[in-house]
Amino acid sequence: MMNILFVTDYVCPYCLVAKRALEEALKETGIQASIQIQPFELTREPRERVDVCHDEERKKHYQILVEPAKSLGLSMKMPPAVCPRPYTRLAFEGLFFAKKMGLGEKYSDLVYRAYFEKEQDIGDLDVLCAIAEEAGLDKWAYRQALEEGTYRQQEKEAADYSGEVLKVTGVPTIYIEGRQISIEHYTKEEMVQILGEGQEASVKGMCCGIDGCN
């Protein structure tokens, strides 16, 4: 079983495309893998939320994802009409609840899609509860856990680990068996090549950083 650490934020379009490309590459190669979602909040409270809707520079950078997303069956809005961009602490707290129930992977996929395809505010508790229910979770237990902050410390420690230990400055940051890979094209074909080579790609493409696209 291959171990993959996927450092991400739910509001990063590069992350959704990279994750789907990785999943499709694993299917094509037949490699069995465990993908661990590692939180990295691009905007941590109480920092001011970012208006990506009117950021022409970001929109221009996002264009490299249009064709890969289409080929992977993703109908994404880049950026979604949710202004300013949501905080994701609550969504990540919900991830820890979902993981405890064995539904972390499904939950994460639905959170990405809620934001990028349905243009929903994934910083809103009611929206998250609906996502949790769709994932097969008990939405009332989910709501209680988030309202009571059951996973707040766990989420904080995970986000701190991403920034302070892993030294992540942009997402997605992906480690395959402890080896960090680099992505340039965000396609399934590139991921198949990376999985097959067993070595780090030579070029790093665009990603989401705290202060913009890196």
C-alpha positions in Angstrom: 0.0 0.0 0.0 1.5 3.3 -1.1 1.3 6.2 1.4 0.4 9.6 0.0 0.2 12.7 2.1 -1.8 15.4 0.3 -1.4 18.8 1.9 -4.3 20.9 0.7 -6.9 23.6 1.3 -10.5 23.1 0.1 -10.5 26.5 -1.6 -7.5 25.8 -3.8 -8.4 24.9 -7.4 -5.0 23.3 -8.1 -5.7 20.9 -5.2 -8.9 19.6 -6.6 -7.5 19.1 -10.1 -4.3 17.5 -8.7 -6.3 15.2 -6.4 -8.6 14.0 -9.2 -5.6 13.5 -11.5 -3.8 11.5 -8.8 -6.9 9.3 -8.2 -7.3 8.6 -11.9 -3.6 7.8 -12.3 -3.8 5.4 -9.4 -6.8 3.7 -11.1 -4.9 3.4 -14.4 -1.7 2.0 -12.9 -3.5 -0.3 -10.5 -1.5 1.0 -7.6 -3.1 0.6 -4.2 -2.7 3.8 -2.1 -3.8 5.5 1.0 -4.3 9.3 0.5 -4.1 11.2 3.7 -5.6 14.7 3.6 -3.4 17.2 5.5 -5.0 20.6 6.3 -3.3 23.8 5.3 -5.5 26.9 5.7 -4.5 29.5 3.1 -6.3 32.1 5.2 -6.3 31.4 9.0 -8.6 33.3 11.2 -8.6 36.2 12.0 -6.7 37.2 8.9 -8.8 39.1 6.4 -10.5 36.9 3.9 -9.3 37.2 0.3 -11.5 38.4 -2.6 -10.5 36.0 -5.4 -13.5 36.9 -7.5 -12.0 40.2 -8.6 -8.4 39.2 -8.7 -7.5 39.2 -12.4 -4.0 37.9 -11.8 -5.3 34.8 -10.1 -7.9 34.3 -12.8 -5.2 34.4 -15.4 -3.1 31.8 -13.5 -6.1 29.5 -13.0 -6.4 29.2 -16.8 -3.8 26.4 -16.8 -6.3 24.3 -15.0 -9.2 24.7 -17.5 -8.2 21.9 -19.9 -7.0 19.4 -17.3 -10.2 19.9 -15.2 -12.3 19.3 -18.3 -10.5 16.2 -19.2 -10.9 14.9 -15.7 -14.7 15.5 -15.7 -14.6 18.4 -13.4 -17.0 21.3 -14.0 -15.3 24.0 -12.0 -15.8 27.7 -11.6 -12.4 29.4 -11.2 -13.0 31.2 -9.0 -16.5 30.4 -7.7 -18.8 33.3 -7.0 -18.3 33.2 -3.2 -16.8 36.5 -2.1 -14.7 36.8 -0.2 -13.2 33.3 -0.2 -14.4 31.3 2.8 -12.3 30.3 5.9 -11.8 26.5 5.9 -11.1 25.8 9.6 -14.7 24.5 10.2 -14.6 22.3 7.1 -11.3 20.8 8.2 -12.7 20.2 11.7 -15.5 18.3 10.0 -12.9 16.3 8.1 -11.7 14.9 11.4 -15.2 13.9 12.4 -15.7 12.3 8.9 -12.4 10.4 9.2 -13.5 9.0 12.6 -16.5 7.6 10.8 -14.4 6.2 7.9 -15.8 8.7 5.4 -13.0 11.3 5.2 -12.3 10.7 1.5 -15.9 11.0 0.4 -16.4 14.1 2.7 -13.4 15.9 1.3 -14.5 15.3 -2.3 -17.9 16.7 -1.6 -16.4 19.8 0.1 -14.2 20.5 -2.9 -17.2 20.1 -5.2 -19.6 22.1 -3.1 -17.2 25.1 -3.4 -15.9 24.8 -7.0 -18.9 23.2 -8.8 -21.9 24.3 -6.8 -20.4 27.7 -5.6 -21.5 27.1 -2.0 -20.0 28.9 1.0 -18.1 26.1 2.7 -17.3 28.3 5.6 -21.0 28.3 6.5 -22.1 25.6 9.1 -25.4 24.9 7.5 -23.7 24.3 4.2 -21.2 22.0 5.8 -24.0 20.0 7.6 -25.7 19.4 4.3 -22.4 18.2 2.8 -21.9 15.9 5.8 -25.4 14.4 5.4 -24.7 13.8 1.7 -21.5 12.0 2.6 -23.5 9.7 4.8 -22.7 11.2 8.1 -25.1 12.0 11.0 -25.5 15.7 10.4 -26.8 16.4 13.9 -23.7 14.7 15.5 -21.6 16.5 12.9 -23.1 19.9 13.8 -22.7 19.3 17.5 -19.0 18.4 17.1 -18.4 21.6 15.2 -20.4 23.8 17.5 -18.6 22.4 20.5 -15.2 22.6 18.9 -14.6 18.8 19.5 -11.9 18.7 16.8 -10.7 22.3 17.0 -7.4 21.5 18.7 -6.7 18.6 16.4 -7.3 20.7 13.4 -5.1 23.5 14.7 -2.3 21.1 15.4 -2.6 19.6 11.9 -2.5 23.1 10.3 0.4 24.1 12.5 2.3 20.9 11.5 1.8 21.7 7.8 3.3 25.2 8.2 5.8 24.8 10.9 7.1 21.3 10.5 6.5 20.5 6.8 7.3 24.2 6.0 4.5 24.2 3.4 4.1 27.6 1.6 1.7 26.6 -1.1 -0.8 23.8 -2.0 -1.1 21.2 -3.2 2.0 19.8 -1.6 2.2 16.1 -2.1 4.4 13.5 -0.6 4.6 10.0 -2.0 6.2 7.6 0.5 7.7 10.6 2.2 9.1 12.0 -1.1 7.8 15.4 -2.2 6.7 15.6 -5.8 6.3 18.6 -8.1 3.5 19.1 -10.5 3.6 21.2 -13.7 0.6 20.3 -15.9 -2.0 18.9 -13.4 -3.0 16.0 -15.8 -3.6 12.3 -15.2 -0.8 11.5 -17.7 1.7 13.6 -15.6 0.6 11.8 -12.5 1.0 8.4 -14.1 4.6 9.4 -15.1 5.4 10.6 -11.5 4.0 7.4 -10.0 6.0 5.3 -12.5 9.3 7.1 -12.2 9.6 7.0 -8.5 11.5 10.2 -8.5 10.7 13.9 -8.0 9.5 15.8 -11.1 11.9 18.4 -12.2 9.6 21.4 -12.6 7.1 22.9 -10.2 4.0 24.5 -11.7 1.5 27.0 -10.3 -0.1 26.5 -6.9 -2.0 28.4 -4.2 0.1 30.3 -1.7 -0.9 32.4 1.2 -0.4 35.6 -0.7 -1.6 34.5 -4.1 -0.6 32.0 -6.9 3.0 30.8 -6.6 
